[in-house]
Amino acid sequence: MEWSKIVAIITGAISVILAIAYLVLVQLLDYRDMKPAPVSELTPQQVIVALASDDAENLW
């Protein structure tokens, strides 16, 4: 067999193996039970922004 045909067959086999592994991974991740996030994690957090300056005129 020619070298290019061997490389093509090996490359195709690797591609098929990766595709099957991807499909198995997606099925495993999809099979998990998905629970909704707690309500406390959905509320926005308060953020305090402070301005620091030596000169009082530059605050506003």
C-alpha positions as CSV (number, residue, x, y, z in Angstrom):
1,M,0.0,0.0,0.0
2,E,1.2,3.5,-0.6
3,W,2.2,5.7,2.2
4,S,-0.5,8.4,1.5
5,K,-3.2,5.7,1.7
6,I,-1.9,4.5,5.1
7,V,-1.9,8.1,6.4
8,A,-5.4,8.7,5.1
9,I,-6.7,5.5,6.8
10,I,-5.0,6.3,10.1
11,T,-6.3,9.9,10.0
12,G,-9.8,8.7,9.2
13,A,-9.7,6.2,12.1
14,I,-8.6,8.9,14.5
15,S,-11.4,11.1,13.3
16,V,-14.0,8.4,13.8
17,I,-12.7,7.6,17.3
18,L,-12.8,11.3,18.3
19,A,-16.3,11.6,16.9
20,I,-17.6,8.6,18.9
21,A,-15.8,9.8,22.1
22,Y,-17.5,13.2,21.7
23,L,-20.9,11.7,21.3
24,V,-20.4,9.5,24.4
25,L,-19.2,12.5,26.4
26,V,-22.2,14.6,25.3
27,Q,-24.6,11.7,26.3
28,L,-22.9,11.4,29.7
29,L,-23.2,15.1,30.4
30,D,-26.8,15.2,29.2
31,Y,-27.7,12.2,31.4
32,R,-26.9,14.1,34.6
33,D,-29.7,15.4,36.7
34,M,-29.8,19.2,36.4
35,K,-31.0,21.0,39.5
36,P,-32.0,24.7,39.4
37,A,-29.8,27.2,41.1
38,P,-30.9,28.4,44.6
39,V,-32.8,31.6,44.5
40,S,-30.1,33.3,46.7
41,E,-27.5,32.9,44.0
42,L,-29.8,34.4,41.4
43,T,-30.3,37.8,43.1
44,P,-27.9,40.5,42.1
45,Q,-25.2,41.4,44.6
46,Q,-24.7,44.9,45.9
47,V,-21.5,46.6,44.8
48,I,-20.1,49.6,46.6
49,V,-17.9,52.0,44.6
50,A,-15.7,54.4,46.4
51,L,-13.7,57.3,45.0
52,A,-10.4,58.1,46.6
53,S,-8.8,61.5,46.1
54,D,-6.5,63.8,48.0
55,D,-8.2,66.8,46.6
56,A,-11.8,67.4,47.7
57,E,-12.6,69.4,44.5
58,N,-12.1,66.4,42.2
59,L,-14.8,64.3,43.8
60,W,-17.6,65.5,41.6
